[in-house]
């Protein structure tokens, strides 16, 4: 669970975490970092550095409308091709969640997101 000032700030921080994650590309929704509304589903792809294989990540975001500022995130990653990923999908999930955890006090984020 993450605590933030508001939905717009959370979206901006999440978009920055995705942008700064190596090999990640935000697929939907476009304009996440500028969105001021709750976005329940975020789709990201990762391209492997060596072979260029694509992995998919889905982030399901639940915003607690009763306790404003509380977000719960469920992360799921999977391979598109092959049988193993050498632990990369778990690493992708951890990368995003650690970034968000490092930004727990999301109220300080005033940066403009540089989305890809």
C-alpha positions as a Markdown table, in Angstrom:
| # | Residue | x | y | z |
|---|---|---|---|---|
| 1 | Unk | 0.0 | 0.0 | 0.0 |
| 2 | Unk | 1.2 | 3.4 | -0.9 |
| 3 | Unk | 0.1 | 6.8 | 0.5 |
| 4 | Unk | 0.0 | 9.8 | -1.8 |
| 5 | Unk | -1.3 | 13.3 | -1.8 |
| 6 | Unk | -3.7 | 12.7 | -4.6 |
| 7 | Unk | -4.4 | 10.7 | -7.7 |
| 8 | Unk | -2.6 | 13.1 | -10.1 |
| 9 | Unk | 0.6 | 13.0 | -8.1 |
| 10 | Unk | 0.5 | 9.2 | -7.8 |
| 11 | Unk | 0.0 | 8.9 | -11.6 |
| 12 | Unk | 3.0 | 11.2 | -12.2 |
| 13 | Unk | 5.2 | 9.3 | -9.8 |
| 14 | Unk | 4.2 | 5.9 | -11.3 |
| 15 | Unk | 4.8 | 7.2 | -14.8 |
| 16 | Unk | 8.3 | 8.3 | -13.8 |
| 17 | Unk | 9.0 | 5.0 | -12.1 |
| 18 | Unk | 8.1 | 3.2 | -15.4 |
| 19 | Unk | 10.1 | 5.7 | -17.5 |
| 20 | Unk | 13.2 | 5.2 | -15.3 |
| 21 | Unk | 13.0 | 1.4 | -15.3 |
| 22 | Unk | 15.5 | -0.1 | -17.7 |
| 23 | Unk | 13.9 | -1.5 | -20.9 |
| 24 | Unk | 10.4 | -0.4 | -19.9 |
| 25 | Unk | 7.8 | 1.3 | -22.2 |
| 26 | Unk | 4.4 | 2.5 | -21.1 |
| 27 | Unk | 1.8 | 1.0 | -23.4 |
| 28 | Unk | -1.4 | 2.3 | -21.9 |
| 29 | Unk | -2.8 | 4.6 | -20.9 |
| 30 | Unk | -0.9 | 7.2 | -22.8 |
| 31 | Unk | -0.4 | 10.4 | -20.9 |
| 32 | Unk | -0.4 | 8.6 | -17.5 |
| 33 | Unk | 1.9 | 11.2 | -15.9 |
| 34 | Unk | -0.5 | 14.0 | -16.8 |
| 35 | Unk | -3.7 | 12.2 | -15.9 |
| 36 | Unk | -5.8 | 13.6 | -13.0 |
| 37 | Unk | -8.2 | 10.7 | -12.8 |
| 38 | Unk | -7.8 | 7.2 | -11.3 |
| 39 | Unk | -6.3 | 4.8 | -13.7 |
| 40 | Unk | -7.2 | 1.2 | -12.7 |
| 41 | Unk | -5.0 | -0.6 | -15.2 |
| 42 | Unk | -1.6 | 0.2 | -16.5 |
| 43 | Unk | 0.2 | -1.9 | -19.2 |
| 44 | Unk | 4.0 | -1.8 | -19.6 |
| 45 | Unk | 6.3 | -3.8 | -21.9 |
| 46 | Unk | 9.9 | -4.6 | -21.3 |
| 47 | Unk | 12.5 | -5.4 | -24.0 |
| 48 | Unk | 15.4 | -7.6 | -23.0 |
| 49 | Unk | 18.8 | -6.1 | -23.5 |
| 50 | Unk | 20.4 | -9.1 | -25.2 |
| 51 | Unk | 17.8 | -10.7 | -27.5 |
| 52 | Unk | 15.1 | -8.0 | -27.5 |
| 53 | Unk | 12.4 | -10.4 | -26.2 |
| 54 | Unk | 9.2 | -8.6 | -25.0 |
| 55 | Unk | 7.7 | -9.2 | -21.6 |
| 56 | Unk | 4.4 | -7.8 | -20.5 |
| 57 | Unk | 3.6 | -6.2 | -17.2 |
| 58 | Unk | 0.1 | -5.3 | -15.9 |
| 59 | Unk | -0.3 | -3.1 | -12.9 |
| 60 | Unk | -3.8 | -3.1 | -11.3 |
| 61 | Unk | -4.2 | 0.0 | -9.1 |
| 62 | Unk | -6.9 | 0.3 | -6.5 |
| 63 | Unk | -7.5 | 3.7 | -5.0 |
| 64 | Unk | -9.2 | 3.8 | -1.6 |
| 65 | Unk | -11.9 | 6.5 | -2.2 |
| 66 | Unk | -12.9 | 6.4 | 1.5 |
| 67 | Unk | -9.3 | 6.9 | 2.8 |
| 68 | Unk | -8.2 | 9.3 | 0.1 |
| 69 | Unk | -4.5 | 9.0 | -0.8 |
| 70 | Unk | -4.2 | 5.2 | -0.2 |
| 71 | Unk | -3.2 | 3.1 | -3.2 |
| 72 | Unk | -2.9 | -0.7 | -3.5 |
| 73 | Unk | -0.9 | -2.0 | -6.5 |
| 74 | Unk | -1.0 | -5.6 | -7.9 |
| 75 | Unk | 1.8 | -6.3 | -10.3 |
| 76 | Unk | 1.9 | -9.1 | -12.8 |
| 77 | Unk | 4.5 | -9.9 | -15.4 |
| 78 | Unk | 4.8 | -12.7 | -18.0 |
| 79 | Unk | 6.8 | -13.8 | -20.9 |
| 80 | Unk | 5.4 | -13.5 | -24.4 |
| 81 | Unk | 7.8 | -16.2 | -25.8 |
| 82 | Unk | 9.8 | -19.0 | -24.2 |
| 83 | Unk | 9.8 | -20.9 | -21.0 |
| 84 | Unk | 12.2 | -19.0 | -18.7 |
| 85 | Unk | 13.2 | -15.4 | -18.1 |
| 86 | Unk | 16.1 | -15.8 | -15.7 |
| 87 | Unk | 14.1 | -14.0 | -13.0 |
| 88 | Unk | 13.6 | -10.9 | -15.0 |
| 89 | Unk | 9.8 | -10.6 | -14.6 |
| 90 | Unk | 10.2 | -10.6 | -10.8 |
| 91 | Unk | 12.9 | -8.1 | -11.1 |
| 92 | Unk | 10.7 | -5.8 | -13.3 |
| 93 | Unk | 7.9 | -6.0 | -10.7 |
| 94 | Unk | 10.4 | -5.3 | -7.9 |
| 95 | Unk | 11.9 | -2.4 | -9.8 |
| 96 | Unk | 8.6 | -0.5 | -10.1 |
| 97 | Unk | 7.4 | -1.4 | -6.6 |
| 98 | Unk | 10.7 | -0.3 | -5.0 |
| 99 | Unk | 10.6 | 2.9 | -6.9 |
| 100 | Unk | 7.1 | 3.6 | -5.6 |
| 101 | Unk | 8.2 | 2.6 | -2.1 |
| 102 | Unk | 11.2 | 5.0 | -2.3 |
| 103 | Unk | 8.6 | 7.7 | -3.2 |
| 104 | Unk | 6.2 | 6.7 | -0.3 |
| 105 | Unk | 5.6 | 10.3 | 0.5 |
| 106 | Unk | 4.4 | 11.1 | -2.9 |
| 107 | Unk | 3.3 | 14.6 | -1.8 |
| 108 | Unk | 6.8 | 15.9 | -2.6 |
| 109 | Unk | 6.7 | 15.1 | -6.3 |
| 110 | Unk | 6.2 | 18.2 | -8.4 |
| 111 | Unk | 8.3 | 17.0 | -11.3 |
| 112 | Unk | 6.8 | 16.8 | -14.8 |
| 113 | Unk | 6.8 | 13.3 | -16.0 |
| 114 | Unk | 9.0 | 12.5 | -19.1 |
| 115 | Unk | 7.0 | 9.7 | -20.6 |
| 116 | Unk | 8.2 | 7.5 | -23.5 |
